[in-house]
Every structure is written in C-alpha cells, then in structure tokens.
Amino acid sequence: MGNSDTPDPLAVVPQLTTFVRQVVKETERMISYFFKGEEEGEVSSYLESPVTSLQREGGSGNGLRYGLGAMQGWRVEMEDAHTAVPCLPPALGTWSFFAVYDGHGGSRVARYCSEHLLRQVRSNWDFSGGGQASVEKVKGGIRAGFLQIDSRMQRAWRFSSWGCSGSTVVAVTVSPTHVYFINCGDSRAVLRRAGGTHFYTEDHKPFLPREQDRIRRAGGTVTLQRVNGSLAVSRALGDFNFKAAEWRSQTEQLVSPEPEVYEIERSDKDQFIILACDGIWDIISNEDLCQFVSSRLQLTDSLEDVCSQVIHVCLYKI
C-alpha cells in the first residue's frame, strides 16, 4: 500500500514544467532590464563605470549633529534625495527631522518628497498638537502625512507626465523625549546604544508573509521575490502602476504607501543613528556598519567624512 500523502509524480511534472517556464521568462526579463538591450533600442539603467563625485552636508541643532553623503554610483541618473532639518519651526522648535529617499524608475518622487513630505506631516494636528501631542497621535500624524502626500502625487500622476517613478523612505523624527523611526520600503535605520545595535527597522520585502498576503489579495503575485516579478519592494511612495486596484483601499494595494512607525525613548546611552538606502545594507550588516562607524568616530569628528568613507567602502565591495 502506498502512502496516501505521497504526491502523484504525473501531477507534479506539469507543475514543475510551468514553474521552470516562469523562471526562464522572468530571468530573461531581468537580464533585459539590467543590460542595454541595444537590439530593441532600450537604454540601460546602469553606467559602464560609476559616477563617484560625492554630495556632502553637515550641521547641528537641538544638541544633535548630523552628516550625510550621497553618490550617484552606477545609476544613469541620481535618483536619491534627503531631508535634514535639525530644528523644526515653532511650535516644534525642539524637534528634528532627517530622512533618506531612495528613488527608483527616476528621481521625481524622491525629489518631491524631500521638498514636501515634512510639511505634509507637520500639517496634521495629530503630529504637531502644539508640541504637546501624545506618542500615539504623533505616530498617527506621521502615517496620515504619508498617505496624504501619496494621494496628492497620484492625482498629479493621472493628469501629467509623472512617469512611473517611486521612492522608499526611511526617516527619524527626534523629540526631546523620543525618537520616532519611520520606514516605508527597504531602506533602513539603525540605532546604536551602549556599544550595541539597540534597534533597527524592518525592510518591506514582497516575500514577507504579511506583505505577500496583501499583494495576493490585491490580485498580484510574488515572483523571484518581486511584486509581479518587477518591483523589489512592497511599500513605497509613488509606483502608481502598482496602485490601480480601485476596489481596494490605499493601504491594501500591491504596493502600500503606509509607513511603519516605531517610538523609542531617548537615553543618555544613545550614540548615533544611521539612515541608509538598501545599496548600503545589501553590502554590509547592521552590526558591521555600526562597528565601522564607531571606529571612524574615534579618529575624526567629521560626520561627513565618516559618511563618505562608508559609501566608498560599499562601492568597492560590489
């Protein structure tokens, strides 16, 4: 007697054949994406050699210092942007905001968010509250700001030539008592405290069970760990080609604009926070990067220099 749980080999073969065909098809699609495809007149998204000029910036406020570095690298255009506001306007003058926007499919969404996202968040009374808002209201105001700016951009996209660009966002809002970590996509924030990695945000990848469930409920698939075999992140601002399911709410689309917001009470043992796009985290782990930054801070006070060194290390590790 055979085991009734043993699958019929004849039933498995067609499934396997279909799977192999799908893998071949998706592999061909990805190869055509990453290379030039001159025969079809396509333009590659990557350069033959990287653009290594660095954008650097630094400043201070509210007892904090910040430094940043940005490099175009192998991309045909610089698609990333940032926001650094060490002192927000009154009545939130004791608060700070820093964000990294990792654009894809063009720079328009990343640049727009760098100019308007903070203002959109601040416009929510739940966030500002005259500087007296509760932790939960601050978090709710941040979420609302993300959904509002995505709706504004989508309306513009429908009636103009916005293209199909998108952007992940990782940010921190620092109040006198808390740090609010904000993540939408696969950029990442890490908090170093007392010589260890105290906290880090979770990347929003399509293969995560909760993300995969939402994608499938919206009528999509996860193939080769990508949304519909195409997009490698499951949450982002923009990417409106993946937000066309009119029967589903804004946060239940193939790609969601809803950020996750975490609050951490500040401590005298806090050392630094790193915000970086996936181009950094794909190369170096949380702990290794924190160790690298710690070692460099023993040699220099220039946060801009440390950022530049991190970028160069990751560029030449590829």
C-alpha positions as CSV (number, residue, x, y, z in Angstrom):
1,M,0.0,0.0,0.0
2,G,1.4,3.4,-0.9
3,N,1.2,6.4,1.4
4,S,-1.9,8.5,0.5
5,D,0.1,11.7,1.3
6,T,2.7,10.9,-1.4
7,P,2.1,13.2,-4.4
8,D,1.4,11.6,-7.8
9,P,4.6,12.1,-9.9
10,L,2.5,12.6,-13.1
11,A,0.7,15.5,-11.3
12,V,4.0,17.1,-10.2
13,V,5.6,17.1,-13.7
14,P,3.2,19.7,-15.3
15,Q,3.6,21.9,-12.2
16,L,7.3,21.7,-12.4
17,T,7.4,22.4,-16.1
18,T,5.2,25.5,-15.6
19,F,7.5,26.7,-12.8
20,V,10.6,26.3,-15.0
21,R,9.0,28.2,-17.9
22,Q,8.1,31.0,-15.5
23,V,11.6,31.1,-14.1
24,V,13.1,31.3,-17.6
25,K,10.7,34.0,-18.6
26,E,11.4,36.1,-15.5
27,T,15.2,35.6,-15.9
28,E,15.0,36.8,-19.5
29,R,13.1,39.8,-18.4
30,M,15.6,40.7,-15.6
31,I,18.5,40.3,-18.0
32,S,16.9,42.7,-20.5
33,Y,16.4,45.1,-17.6
34,F,19.9,45.1,-16.3
35,F,21.7,45.2,-19.6
36,K,21.4,47.6,-22.5
37,G,19.3,45.6,-25.0
38,E,20.6,47.6,-28.0
39,E,18.6,45.4,-30.4
40,E,15.3,46.8,-29.1
41,G,16.7,50.4,-28.6
42,E,16.4,50.1,-24.9
43,V,18.6,52.2,-22.6
44,S,20.3,50.6,-19.7
45,S,19.6,51.8,-16.1
46,Y,23.3,51.4,-15.3
47,L,26.5,53.0,-16.4
48,E,29.7,51.2,-17.5
49,S,31.6,52.9,-14.7
50,P,30.3,54.7,-11.6
51,V,29.9,58.4,-11.0
52,T,31.9,58.8,-7.8
53,S,31.5,62.5,-7.0
54,L,30.1,63.0,-3.5
55,Q,27.4,65.3,-2.2
56,R,28.2,66.1,1.4
57,E,26.4,68.1,4.1
58,G,26.5,68.5,7.8
59,G,25.0,70.6,10.6
60,S,23.8,70.7,14.1
61,G,20.8,71.8,16.3
62,N,18.9,70.8,19.4
63,G,22.0,69.1,20.8
64,L,22.4,66.9,17.7
65,R,25.0,66.8,15.0
66,Y,24.4,65.2,11.6
67,G,26.4,64.4,8.5
68,L,25.3,63.0,5.1
69,G,26.9,61.7,1.9
70,A,25.3,60.8,-1.4
71,M,26.7,59.3,-4.6
72,Q,25.1,58.6,-7.9
73,G,27.3,55.4,-8.3
74,W,26.3,53.1,-11.2
75,R,22.9,54.6,-11.9
76,V,22.3,56.6,-15.1
77,E,20.9,59.4,-13.0
78,M,20.9,60.4,-9.3
79,E,17.6,59.1,-8.1
80,D,18.0,59.7,-4.3
81,A,17.3,62.7,-2.1
82,H,17.3,63.6,1.5
83,T,15.8,66.0,4.1
84,A,17.8,67.2,7.1
85,V,16.1,69.7,9.5
86,P,17.9,69.8,12.9
87,C,15.4,72.3,14.2
88,L,11.8,72.3,13.1
89,P,9.8,75.6,13.0
90,P,7.8,76.7,16.1
91,A,6.0,75.2,17.9
92,L,8.2,72.2,17.3
93,G,11.5,74.0,17.5
94,T,12.9,71.4,19.9
95,W,12.2,68.6,17.4
96,S,14.4,67.4,14.5
97,F,13.7,65.5,11.3
98,F,16.0,63.5,9.0
99,A,15.1,61.4,6.0
100,V,16.6,59.4,3.1
101,Y,14.6,58.9,-0.1
102,D,15.8,56.0,-2.3
103,G,14.3,56.6,-5.7
104,H,13.7,54.1,-8.5
105,G,12.4,54.5,-12.0
106,G,13.5,58.1,-11.9
107,S,14.1,60.8,-9.3
108,R,10.8,62.7,-9.4
109,V,9.0,61.1,-6.4
110,A,12.2,61.2,-4.3
111,R,12.8,64.9,-5.0
112,Y,9.1,65.8,-4.5
113,C,9.1,64.0,-1.1
114,S,12.3,65.6,0.0
115,E,10.7,69.0,-0.6
116,H,7.1,68.4,0.7
117,L,6.8,65.3,2.9
118,L,7.8,67.0,6.2
119,R,5.4,69.9,5.5
120,Q,2.6,67.4,4.8
121,V,3.3,65.6,8.1
122,R,3.5,68.8,10.1
123,S,0.2,69.9,8.7
124,N,-1.5,67.2,10.7
125,W,-2.6,68.5,14.1
126,D,-2.2,64.9,15.4
127,F,1.5,65.3,14.7
128,S,2.1,68.8,15.8
129,G,-0.5,69.3,18.6
130,G,1.2,72.5,19.6
131,G,4.2,70.4,20.6
132,Q,2.1,68.5,23.2
133,A,0.8,65.6,21.2
134,S,0.8,62.1,22.6
135,V,3.1,59.5,21.3
136,E,0.3,57.7,19.5
137,K,-1.0,60.9,18.0
138,V,2.4,61.7,16.7
139,K,2.6,58.3,15.1
140,G,-0.8,58.7,13.6
141,G,0.0,62.1,12.2
142,I,3.1,60.7,10.5
143,R,1.1,57.8,8.9
144,A,-1.5,60.3,7.7
145,G,1.1,62.6,6.2
146,F,2.5,59.7,4.1
147,L,-0.9,58.7,2.8
148,Q,-1.9,62.3,2.1
149,I,1.3,63.1,0.0
150,D,0.9,59.8,-1.9
151,S,-2.7,60.7,-2.8
152,R,-1.6,64.2,-3.9
153,M,1.2,62.7,-6.1
154,Q,-1.2,60.1,-7.6
155,R,-3.7,62.8,-8.6
156,A,-0.8,64.7,-10.3
157,W,0.3,61.4,-12.0
158,R,-3.1,60.8,-13.5
159,F,-3.1,64.2,-15.3
160,S,0.5,64.8,-16.1
161,S,3.7,63.1,-17.3
162,W,5.0,61.9,-13.9
163,G,6.1,58.6,-15.3
164,C,6.3,55.5,-13.1
165,S,8.9,56.5,-10.5
166,G,8.7,55.7,-6.8
167,S,10.8,56.0,-3.7
168,T,11.3,54.3,-0.4
169,V,11.6,56.4,2.7
170,V,13.4,55.9,5.9
171,A,13.3,58.8,8.5
172,V,13.6,59.7,12.1
173,T,11.8,62.4,14.0
174,V,13.6,63.3,17.2
175,S,11.6,64.9,20.0
176,P,13.1,65.9,23.4
177,T,11.9,62.5,24.8
178,H,11.5,60.1,21.9
179,V,13.0,59.0,18.6
180,Y,10.3,58.1,16.0
181,F,11.6,55.7,13.4
182,I,9.7,55.8,10.1
183,N,10.1,53.2,7.4
184,C,8.3,52.7,4.0
185,G,10.3,50.3,1.8
186,D,13.7,48.6,2.1
187,S,15.9,51.5,3.2
188,R,16.9,51.1,6.9
189,A,17.5,52.9,10.1
190,V,19.7,51.6,12.9
191,L,20.1,52.9,16.5
192,R,23.5,52.4,18.2
193,R,23.2,52.4,22.0
194,A,25.7,51.5,24.7
195,G,28.0,49.8,22.2
196,G,25.4,47.6,20.6
197,T,22.7,47.6,17.9
198,H,19.7,48.6,20.0
199,F,17.0,48.9,17.3
200,Y,16.6,48.7,13.5
201,T,13.7,49.0,11.1
202,E,12.3,46.0,9.2
203,D,12.7,46.0,5.4
204,H,9.4,45.8,3.5
205,K,10.1,43.0,1.0
206,P,7.5,41.2,-1.1
207,F,8.4,37.8,0.2
208,L,7.5,38.6,3.8
209,P,4.3,36.7,4.7
210,R,2.2,39.8,5.6
211,E,3.3,41.7,2.6
212,Q,2.8,38.7,0.3
213,D,-0.8,38.2,1.7
214,R,-1.7,41.8,0.8
215,I,-0.1,41.6,-2.6
216,R,-2.1,38.4,-3.4
217,R,-5.4,39.9,-2.0
218,A,-4.8,42.8,-4.4
219,G,-4.6,40.4,-7.4
220,G,-0.8,40.3,-7.7
221,T,1.9,37.7,-7.4
222,V,5.3,37.5,-5.9
223,T,7.8,36.1,-8.4
224,L,11.5,36.0,-7.9
225,Q,10.9,37.9,-4.7
226,R,9.4,40.8,-6.6
227,V,5.9,42.3,-6.9
228,N,4.5,40.8,-10.1
229,G,8.1,39.8,-11.0
230,S,9.1,43.5,-11.3
231,L,9.4,45.6,-8.1
232,A,11.7,44.5,-5.3
233,V,9.9,46.5,-2.5
234,S,6.4,46.0,-1.2
235,R,5.9,49.5,0.2
236,A,6.9,52.8,-1.3
237,L,5.6,56.3,-2.2
238,G,4.8,56.7,-5.9
239,D,4.9,53.5,-8.1
240,F,1.3,54.2,-9.1
241,N,1.2,51.5,-11.7
242,F,1.0,49.2,-8.7
243,K,-1.8,51.1,-7.0
244,A,-4.6,50.8,-9.5
245,A,-6.9,48.3,-7.7
246,E,-9.9,50.7,-7.3
247,W,-11.8,48.2,-5.2
248,R,-9.1,48.2,-2.5
249,S,-8.2,50.9,0.0
250,Q,-5.0,52.9,-0.3
251,T,-3.1,50.7,2.1
252,E,-4.3,47.4,0.5
253,Q,-2.7,47.9,-2.9
254,L,0.0,45.8,-4.5
255,V,2.4,48.4,-3.2
256,S,1.4,50.2,0.0
257,P,2.4,53.8,0.9
258,E,1.8,53.2,4.6
259,P,4.9,53.5,6.8
260,E,5.6,51.6,9.9
261,V,6.3,54.0,12.8
262,Y,8.1,52.9,16.0
263,E,8.9,55.1,19.0
264,I,12.0,54.6,21.2
265,E,12.6,56.6,24.4
266,R,15.8,58.5,24.2
267,S,18.6,57.5,26.5
268,D,21.9,59.0,27.6
269,K,23.5,55.9,26.2
270,D,22.4,56.6,22.6
271,Q,25.4,57.0,20.4
272,F,24.2,57.5,16.8
273,I,21.5,56.7,14.3
274,I,22.3,55.6,10.7
275,L,19.8,56.1,7.9
276,A,20.8,54.5,4.6
277,C,19.3,53.1,1.4
278,D,19.5,49.4,0.5
279,G,22.6,50.0,-1.6
280,I,24.5,50.2,1.7
281,W,22.7,47.4,3.6
282,D,23.0,45.0,0.7
283,I,26.8,45.2,1.2
284,I,27.3,45.4,5.0
285,S,25.4,44.2,8.0
286,N,23.9,46.4,10.7
287,E,26.5,45.4,13.3
288,D,29.4,45.6,10.9
289,L,28.4,49.1,9.8
290,C,27.9,50.3,13.4
291,Q,31.3,48.9,14.3
292,F,32.8,50.7,11.2
293,V,31.2,54.0,12.1
294,S,32.3,53.7,15.8
295,S,35.9,53.0,14.8
296,R,36.0,56.0,12.5
297,L,34.5,58.3,15.1
298,Q,37.5,57.6,17.3
299,L,39.7,59.1,14.6
300,T,37.6,62.0,13.3
301,D,34.9,64.4,14.4
302,S,33.7,64.9,10.9
303,L,30.4,63.0,10.3
304,E,30.6,64.0,6.6
305,D,34.0,62.2,6.3
306,V,32.6,59.1,8.0
307,C,29.6,59.0,5.6
308,S,32.0,59.4,2.6
309,Q,34.1,56.5,3.9
310,V,31.1,54.3,4.3
311,I,30.0,55.0,0.7
312,H,33.4,54.3,-0.8
313,V,33.7,51.0,1.2
314,C,30.4,49.8,-0.1
315,L,31.0,51.0,-3.7
316,Y,34.2,49.0,-4.0
317,K,32.8,45.9,-2.2
318,I,30.3,45.4,-5.0
